[in-house]
Amino acid sequence: IIQPYTYLKTQTRGKGFRNHLLEVFNIYYCVSVEELEIIQDFIDILHNSSLLVDDVEDDGTVRRGKTCAHRIYGVAHTINAGNLMYFKAWEKLMELPVEGLSKIFVDSMIKLHIGQGTELCWRNAKECPSEEEYLQMVVGKTGELFRLGVRVMACVQESRVGSKRPNNDPVTGLLEQYCDILGMIYQIKNDLENLQYEEHAAAEGLDTEVFAHDLKERKYSLPILYWLRRKGSS
């Protein structure tokens, strides 16, 4: 049932960075080693599941140099596996006996889907967003998953008996803002890589098969919006 997910997980790089990022955040939150591992697994499952669905919605062909899961297992099987693993992520999160985590999870999933859905609406309606609207969409689509890790860690820390940190901890607010910026950086980096010359992409170890895929799929990326604003949207 979860073969599409297992296939993607074995092909995808990037878990190391997210794990290290959570470890850095934990210098402040000081959750236990066991709690941190649960949070890392939770975020990793969500991330890989979202990639399955994202590739279907973009009609992708290649991810990280390998054929997209839905091209091998079919759209229906891949969507079902992605949705199942969303709930498996939630199940993993529930291993932390902390009140309030379900609401944090649901709130973030709503924001993630609104961000992704906004991009799909722009593409389908051929509606060109402003650069500001695009970056706001990115905060939901990409930055929210980084924010989710911070919010979960803060919730676990605040649940401890004797915790003296306020519910509206200013450091948590700053870390969430940092996650928003990090999400923008990640998305803009992907936007730029998508428009790299094929020769340069090959030299950098990038996927030459997806060169200019955003243009082919009529998706709006920041470099495209930047060019349209200066040259006109004809």
C-alpha distance (Angstrom), angle and dihedral (degrees) to the residues before:
residue distance angle dihedral
I1 . . .
I2 3.79 . .
Q3 3.82 97.2 .
P4 3.84 92.8 117.8
Y5 3.81 89.4 55.2
T6 3.81 93.7 45.6
Y7 3.80 90.4 48.7
L8 3.82 92.5 51.0
K9 3.79 93.6 45.0
T10 3.80 91.8 55.6
Q11 3.82 91.0 50.3
T12 3.80 100.9 43.0
R13 3.78 126.8 91.7
G14 3.80 124.1 -163.6
K15 3.80 106.0 73.8
G16 3.81 89.9 106.3
F17 3.78 93.4 62.4
R18 3.80 93.9 49.3
N19 3.78 91.1 47.9
H20 3.79 92.0 50.0
L21 3.80 90.9 47.3
L22 3.80 91.2 54.4
E23 3.80 89.5 47.2
V24 3.81 89.2 54.8
F25 3.81 91.4 49.2
N26 3.78 88.3 49.8
I27 3.80 90.3 64.7
Y28 3.80 83.0 76.8
Y29 3.82 102.3 33.1
C30 3.82 98.4 41.0
V31 3.81 97.1 -156.6
S32 3.80 114.4 170.5
V33 3.81 123.1 -89.4
E34 3.82 90.0 -109.2
E35 3.81 92.5 49.7
L36 3.80 91.7 47.7
E37 3.81 91.9 52.0
I38 3.81 90.7 52.2
I39 3.81 91.1 50.1
Q40 3.81 91.7 47.6
D41 3.82 92.0 50.3
F42 3.81 90.5 46.2
I43 3.81 93.1 53.5
D44 3.81 92.4 43.5
I45 3.82 93.0 52.8
L46 3.80 91.2 48.6
H47 3.79 92.5 47.7
N48 3.81 95.3 50.8
S49 3.81 92.3 43.5
S50 3.80 90.8 53.1
L51 3.81 90.2 51.6
L52 3.81 90.2 56.8
V53 3.79 91.6 54.1
D54 3.80 93.7 40.1
D55 3.81 92.0 55.3
V56 3.81 90.7 51.8
E57 3.81 92.8 48.7
D58 3.82 91.4 48.7
D59 3.82 92.8 42.6
G60 3.79 86.4 -126.5
T61 3.78 123.4 -172.7
V62 3.80 104.2 -169.2
R63 3.79 136.1 27.4
R64 3.78 121.4 -177.6
G65 3.78 90.6 -12.3
K66 3.82 94.2 -54.6
T67 3.80 131.9 100.7
C68 3.82 112.5 -90.2
A69 3.80 114.4 -103.0
H70 3.81 95.8 -117.0
R71 3.81 90.0 56.2
I72 3.80 87.8 61.0
Y73 3.81 104.9 32.2
G74 3.81 100.7 26.7
V75 3.80 131.6 -109.1
A76 3.82 97.4 -86.7
H77 3.81 94.8 50.1
T78 3.80 92.1 45.3
I79 3.81 94.9 48.8
N80 3.80 91.0 48.6
A81 3.81 91.4 49.4
G82 3.80 91.7 48.6
N83 3.79 92.8 49.8
L84 3.80 92.2 45.5
M85 3.80 91.0 53.1
Y86 3.81 91.3 51.5
F87 3.80 86.4 63.5
K88 3.80 91.2 42.6
A89 3.80 86.9 56.6
W90 3.79 89.6 51.9
E91 3.81 89.3 48.7
K92 3.81 89.2 52.9
L93 3.81 90.8 50.1
M94 3.81 90.5 52.1
E95 3.81 88.5 64.8
L96 3.80 83.6 80.8
P97 3.84 105.7 78.8
V98 3.79 93.1 -145.6
E99 3.80 125.5 132.2
G100 3.78 115.8 -126.1
L101 3.81 99.7 31.5
S102 3.81 94.5 108.0
K103 3.81 91.4 57.6
I104 3.80 91.1 47.7
F105 3.81 90.0 51.0
V106 3.81 94.6 47.9
D107 3.81 93.3 45.7
S108 3.79 91.6 51.9
M109 3.80 94.2 45.7
I110 3.80 89.7 53.1
K111 3.81 91.2 51.1
L112 3.81 92.1 46.6
H113 3.80 92.5 51.8
I114 3.80 93.2 44.5
G115 3.80 89.3 52.5
Q116 3.80 93.0 49.2
G117 3.80 92.1 42.0
T118 3.79 92.3 51.5
E119 3.79 90.7 56.5
L120 3.81 90.8 48.6
C121 3.81 91.4 50.2
W122 3.80 91.7 52.4
R123 3.79 90.8 50.4
N124 3.80 96.3 45.7
A125 3.81 94.7 44.0
K126 3.84 92.4 41.5
E127 3.80 86.2 -127.3
C128 3.78 113.8 157.7
P129 3.83 112.8 -142.7
S130 3.78 125.3 -151.7
E131 3.78 118.8 -106.0
E132 3.81 88.7 -107.0
E133 3.82 91.8 52.0
Y134 3.79 90.1 48.5
L135 3.80 93.5 52.5
Q136 3.79 90.7 47.8
M137 3.80 88.9 53.2
V138 3.81 89.5 50.9
V139 3.81 90.7 54.4
G140 3.81 87.9 61.3
K141 3.78 99.3 36.3
T142 3.80 99.9 43.1
G143 3.79 110.7 5.8
E144 3.80 96.0 51.9
L145 3.80 94.0 70.0
F146 3.81 89.6 56.4
R147 3.82 89.8 47.1
L148 3.79 90.9 50.5
G149 3.79 91.9 63.4
V150 3.80 90.5 52.5
R151 3.80 93.2 48.0
V152 3.81 92.9 49.5
M153 3.80 92.7 48.8
A154 3.80 91.1 47.9
C155 3.81 91.1 49.9
V156 3.81 92.2 50.4
Q157 3.79 91.7 48.7
E158 3.81 93.8 46.8
S159 3.81 91.1 51.4
R160 3.77 92.4 64.7
V161 3.78 117.7 107.4
G162 3.77 109.2 -106.0
S163 3.81 96.0 19.4
K164 3.78 107.2 157.4
R165 3.79 98.1 -169.0
P166 3.82 116.1 109.3
N167 3.79 120.8 -114.6
N168 3.80 88.7 -117.0
D169 3.79 93.9 50.9
P170 3.84 108.2 -176.4
V171 3.81 91.8 -146.8
T172 3.80 90.4 57.4
G173 3.80 88.6 51.1
L174 3.80 90.9 52.5
L175 3.80 92.0 47.7
E176 3.80 90.3 51.4
Q177 3.81 89.3 52.5
Y178 3.80 88.6 49.8
C179 3.81 89.1 52.3
D180 3.81 90.1 52.8
I181 3.81 89.9 54.2
L182 3.80 91.4 45.0
G183 3.81 89.8 52.9
M184 3.81 90.1 52.2
I185 3.80 91.2 49.6
Y186 3.80 91.6 50.5
Q187 3.81 93.1 48.8
I188 3.81 95.2 45.2
K189 3.81 89.7 48.3
N190 3.81 89.3 53.3
D191 3.81 90.7 46.2
L192 3.80 91.3 53.5
E193 3.80 94.3 44.4
N194 3.80 88.9 53.1
L195 3.81 89.4 61.3
Q196 3.81 97.7 44.5
Y197 3.77 117.4 124.3
E198 3.78 110.2 -97.4
E199 3.81 91.6 -119.3
H200 3.79 91.6 51.9
A201 3.79 91.7 44.8
A202 3.79 90.7 54.2
A203 3.80 91.3 48.8
E204 3.81 90.6 51.2
G205 3.79 93.3 47.3
L206 3.83 93.0 -111.5
D207 3.80 127.0 143.0
T208 3.81 107.2 -85.8
E209 3.82 89.7 -176.4
V210 3.81 90.9 70.2
F211 3.81 96.1 47.3
A212 3.84 108.9 148.8
H213 3.81 90.9 -5.2
D214 3.82 90.4 148.2
L215 3.80 90.4 58.8
K216 3.80 92.7 46.4
E217 3.81 90.9 51.0
R218 3.84 92.3 44.6
K219 3.79 91.0 -120.4
Y220 3.78 120.2 156.5
S221 3.79 114.0 -124.6
L222 3.79 126.7 175.0
P223 3.84 95.6 -102.3
I224 3.82 89.2 50.8
L225 3.81 92.0 48.5
Y226 3.80 90.1 46.9
W227 3.81 90.2 53.6
L228 3.81 94.3 44.4
R229 3.79 92.6 51.7
R230 3.78 90.1 56.0
K231 3.80 101.0 36.2
G232 3.81 102.6 32.2
S233 3.81 129.2 -103.6
S234 3.80 99.2 -94.9
